[in-house]
Amino acid sequence: MTIELDSQTFADMLRQGAVQLGRDKKVVNDLNVFPIPDGDTGDNMLMTLKAGCAALPTLEPSLRGGTTKQSSQTLSDTASAASSI
């Protein structure tokens, strides 16, 4: 079964994912035991999601006509660049 998402739905899902991870990041941090048990995977995931969410206001106008695949790639690139700073 294939489900297609438009860019607005994808953006809404990203925002809600960041909210939920913000609530539960300690659970993810506590699970982090491999390869290095540094306990910051939840923090790193949240920083990446927040970077993608922060970019949404500038990205969304160009994504409205695009596919979710294009949207996700753009957000992935933005989040990756922000998390490597």
Phi, psi and omega in degrees: 000131179248132177243129179261136178244140172275169185297324180294317178296318178299315179297317178298320178295320179298314179299315181293324176298320178295319178298312182294318178296325176301324178286327190246013186298330178298322178299316179293318178302319181292335178282340187289100179232350184222140359278340179234120183283065183267353173066028181235015181298318178298318178298315181295318178298317181294319177300319180294314178297319180296323177296317177296318179295320180297330181279344185304316181301328180273336183271324189306318180302323181281345183266345186304324179265356184270176178271163177296328177299315178296319180299313182294324178294317179297315179293322177298315179298317180295314181294320180296318179295318181291324183282347180267000180284000000 
